[in-house]
Amino acid sequence: MGTLVSLISAMASGEVAAALQRARTTAILYGLAGLLALCGVGFLIGAAYIWLAARYGPLATSLGFGIGFLVIAGLILAVHKLATGMRARRRARKRKADMTAVGVTAALALLPALAKSKGGLGAILAPAIALAAYAIYRENVKRGPEDRDPGESP
C-alpha cells in the first residue's frame, strides 16, 4: 500500500513528467551525437580515399575500398549466422531440458493417482518393464557390419 501511495504522490508532484522530459532530452542528445559520429567516420573514410587515390590512383583505390567494404559486410553476416546458430542450439537444449522436467513432474504428480486406481499398478509397471526389456534388447543385439565403428574388430 505504501508503494502505491508514493507512486500517486510522485505523479501528483510532477516528478514523472520531469523524468520523462530528462529521458527525452537525453535520447535526443545521444541521437545527435551518434549522427555527428557517423559524419565524422564518413569524412575519415573520404580522407583515406583521397590520400590513397593520390598514391595508387582513383581506380585502384575505388576497387580496394569496394572489396574492403564487401569483405567487412561478409564477415559481419558470417559472424551473425554463427552466433544465431549457437543461440538456436542453446535454446533447443534448454527447451528439451524444460520439457523433460515438465514430463517428469507430471509423471510424478500422476503416480499416486495411478497407484490408487484399479489398474494403476499395471499401468505403472507395464511401461517400465517394456522400457527395461527394450534397453536390454538394444544392449545385447548383434550389430551388423554397417553399424560397427571403422576401428572396431568383428
N, C-alpha and C positions, 0 to 999 in steps of 0.2 A: 504494500500500500504506500510505503514511504517513497518508493521509486516513482510511482505514478504521480504523487503529489509534486515531487521535484521536477518531473518532466513537464507537468502542466505549468508550474511556476516558471520554468525556463522558457517555455513557449510564450507565456504571458509577458515576460520581461524583455523579449526580443533577442535573446541570445541565439536562438535558432536562426533567425534571419541574418544576424551578424555573421554566424558561422558559414551560412550559405554564401554570403557576399564574399567572405575571405576565400572560400573554396573556388568560387567563380573567378575571382581576380587571380588566384594562383594558377588556375588552369589556363587562363588567357596568357599570362606571362610565360609559362612553360611552353605553350604552343608557339608564341612569338620567338622565344629563344631557340626552339627546335627549327623553325623556319629559317632563322638567320644562320644557324649552324649548317643547314643544308646549302644555303647560298655560299657560305664560306668554303665548304667542300667542293662545290661546283667551280668556284674561282681557282681553287688549288689544282683541280684536275685540268682546268683550262690553262693555267700557268705551266703545268707539267707538259701539256700538249705543245704549247708554243716553244718551250725550251727544247723538247725532243724533236720537234719539227725543224727547228733551226739546225739541229745537229745531224739528224738522219733523213730529213726530207718529209714533206707532208704525207705522201702516200704510205711510206713505211710506218710512220707514226700512227696514222689512222688505222692501218691494219693491226698494228700492235695493240692499240687501245681497244679496238673491236674484239680481237681474240682474247685479250685480257679480261674484258668485261664478261664475255661469254663463258670463259673458264670459271670466273668467280660465281656466275649465276649457276653453272652446272654443279659446282661444289656445294653451294647452298642447297640446291634441290636434292643432291645425293645425301647430305647430312640430314636433311629433313626426312627423307624417305627411310633412312636407317633408324632415326630416332622414333618415327611413327611406328615402325615395325616392332621395335623393342617395347614401346608402350603398349601396343596391342597384345603382344605375347604376355606381358606382365598383367594386363587386365584380364586376359583369358585365364591365366593361372589363379589369379585372385578370385575370379568368378567361379572357377571349378572348386576351389577350396571352400568358398562360401556355400555353394550348392551341396557339397559333401557334408559340411557342418549342418546345414538345414535338414538334409536327409537323415543323418544320424540322430539329430534332435527329434525329428518327427517319429523315427522308429522307436527311440527310447520312450517317447511320450505315449505311443500306442502299445508298447509292450505289456504294461499292466492290464489294459483293457482286453487285449488278445488272450492273455493268460487266464482271465476270469471267464471268458466265453466258453461255450460248449466245445467247439472245435479249435479253441485257441492254442492249446499245446501243439496240436498237429500243424496249425497254421504257422507256428513259430519254428518247430523242429524240421518240418519237411523242406523248406527252402535252405535251411542251414545245412542239413545233411546232403542235399543236392549240390550245394556250393562246395562242400568239403570233398564230395566224390569227384566233382569236375576238376578240382585242384589236384587231387591225387592222380586222376587220369592224365592231365596235362603234364604232370611231372614224370610219369612213367611211360608215356607213349614214345615209341621209337621215332627218332627224327630221320627223315629222308635225306638223300644226298644234297638236295637243293636247300635244305634247311640248315645244313652244317656251316660252321664258320670255315673260311679258307684254310686256316692253320690247324684245324681240328682233325685228328685222325679218326677213321671209322671204327 
